[in-house]
Amino acid sequence: FCYILNSRQMGKSSLMVRMMHHFNHEGYHCGAIDLTRIGDENVTIEQWYKGLAVDLLYSFDLLTTVNLKAWWNDRLDISPLQRFDRFLQDILLVELNNNENQPPKKVFIFIDEIDSILGLKIPVDSFFALIRSCYNQRMIDPKSRYQHLTFALFGVATPSELMTDIRRTPFNIGQAIQLESFKRHEAQPLLFGIAEKVSNPQTVLQEILNWTGGQPFLTQKLCRLIRNSKIPIPVNGETEWIENLVQEKILKNWETQDEPEHLKTIRDRILYSPNKTQLLTIYQQLWEQKEIVSVDIAVQKELCLSGLAIKQNGLLKIHNRIYELIFNRRWIEYNLGSLIDN
């Protein structure tokens, strides 16, 4: 069991797709669920668990193999959670490894947008407890079918938001995977898209990273703006040229130019949070001091999940220069002032 919980547009879904392609190539079974498709805030617990089962059958191409409706209705005397547990053991893991002449293959279930459960009215702690139970069964019974099953969760939330009961949480036994910004060597492939536009590609790349801090979405967006620009980049004038491009295409009237939406997503995660006063206050401190000591508190974690800040070497920092210029002193004071006025 592993989980990747990070801010939006850091490459979580892209990583999931690449992992699935890799595991499929290795001969393993992979299926993915996007939880935003399972139901809205009015979904019942019965519909939610059955929706998980339907999507898993579809993802693993087993929909025509199993009469899920009949199987599910034959077990109405047990809870939806128990039915889903039996579905995993008796249907999914059996059908995927039904060739007795071959050893069982590993099965990977990728669950994307895991944070969407926070908007549901049904209790979901038991779902995470089930993931922990699957892990425990592997320890208890070496012959358990769960030996072959691995869950991978992706989303924008903290473990404590998703599961409040620390006695049953799977997050203290799972493997956390941290996604970080592009390092210079990791961003080298992006140069292929702009190579014909620039004379000093490494200089240009460094200037891009100086602005974006390696944030994947912004880094790729700036590369795309460079490629599409009709203004030539002067040799030895890359710094000024890129600064002008950032000013004109990203910073100027940023709310209008923010397509696909990125900066507005960060803004909204701050301003529509129930903790916006604390978030703005700690961000004001961070903006003025440039870095503050990283502390394991909820408000710092939420600020990092917004994407606005990152933790590096025990310090909290603003993620990049673009964020610092857009979410500046004027923006902070305006929004803090609005809270005071209200």
ABEGO torsion letter per residue (X at the ends): XBBBBBBBGAGAAAAAAAAAAAAAAAGBBBBBBBAAAAEBAABBAAAAAAAAAAAAAAAAGAAAABBAAAAAAAAAABBAAAAAAAAAAAAAAAAABABAABBBBBBBBBBBGAAAAAABABBAAAAAAAAAAAAAAAAABAABAAAABBBBBBEBBBAAAABABAAABAAAABBBBBBBBBBAAAAAAAAAAAAAABABAAAAAAAAAAAAGGBAAAAAAAAAAAAABABBBBBGAAAAAAAAAAAAAAABGAAAABOBBAAAAAAAAAAABAAAAAAAAAAAAAAAAGBBBBBBBAAAAAAAAAGABBBBGGBBBBABAAAAAABBAAAAAAAAAAAAAX
